[in-house]
Amino acid sequence: MPKIKVDIDKCTGCGTYVDLCPSGVYQLDNAAGKTKVVAEDESIECLACQDQCPENAIEVETN
């Protein structure tokens, strides 16, 4: 299982990778205005989130 980190200092809450993730790993936290990991164990390690985040706020450590 990968370890997924969202750098909340970099995250702007744009939601780009929330919509891109085929596994539903992320969810927008409207109250905080940030994205959060809600299903890390569902990740298929495709790295689409890491590659597409415009702020480079996602780090995926794969096995």
C-alpha positions as a printed NumPy array, in Angstrom:
array([[  0.   ,   0.   ,   0.   ],
       [  1.407,   3.417,  -0.901],
       [  1.808,   6.301,   1.498],
       [  0.108,   9.404,   0.155],
       [  0.866,  12.855,   1.487],
       [ -0.939,  16.097,   0.706],
       [  1.155,  19.145,   1.514],
       [ -1.528,  21.421,   2.934],
       [  0.734,  24.437,   2.608],
       [  0.914,  23.924,  -1.164],
       [ -2.631,  22.646,  -1.733],
       [ -4.997,  25.269,  -3.115],
       [ -8.051,  23.009,  -3.047],
       [ -8.49 ,  23.129,  -6.819],
       [ -9.703,  19.515,  -6.902],
       [ -7.818,  18.646, -10.091],
       [ -6.696,  15.218,  -8.936],
       [ -9.892,  14.504,  -6.981],
       [-11.643,  14.172, -10.339],
       [ -8.706,  12.379, -12.005],
       [ -8.265,   9.651,  -9.406],
       [ -9.785,   6.394, -10.713],
       [ -9.869,   4.946,  -7.182],
       [-11.606,   7.727,  -5.274],
       [ -8.671,   8.246,  -2.917],
       [ -9.3  ,  11.971,  -2.411],
       [-12.098,  14.236,  -1.314],
       [-12.385,  18.003,  -1.124],
       [-12.645,  19.316,   2.411],
       [-14.774,  22.383,   1.744],
       [-14.437,  23.686,   5.295],
       [-10.622,  23.691,   5.086],
       [-10.462,  24.523,   1.382],
       [ -8.035,  21.657,   0.861],
       [ -7.983,  18.133,  -0.485],
       [ -7.712,  15.216,   1.889],
       [ -6.917,  11.526,   1.546],
       [ -9.977,   9.436,   2.408],
       [ -9.18 ,   6.008,   0.931],
       [ -5.404,   5.549,   0.784],
       [ -5.768,   1.766,   0.754],
       [ -7.776,   1.978,  -2.496],
       [ -4.893,   3.536,  -4.454],
       [ -3.728,   1.642,  -7.533],
       [ -0.476,   3.631,  -7.531],
       [ -1.074,   5.101, -11.001],
       [  0.502,   8.411,  -9.863],
       [ -2.016,  10.481, -11.858],
       [ -2.579,  12.693,  -8.815],
       [  1.103,  13.33 ,  -8.279],
       [  1.716,  13.993, -11.962],
       [ -1.299,  16.283, -12.477],
       [ -1.345,  18.383,  -9.294],
       [ -0.566,  21.919, -10.512],
       [  0.922,  22.879,  -7.138],
       [  3.036,  19.715,  -6.665],
       [  1.221,  19.181,  -3.377],
       [  0.904,  15.389,  -3.71 ],
       [  3.603,  12.881,  -2.899],
       [  2.999,   9.175,  -3.424],
       [  5.511,   6.745,  -1.98 ],
       [  5.016,   3.439,  -3.765],
       [  6.13 ,   0.039,  -2.589]])
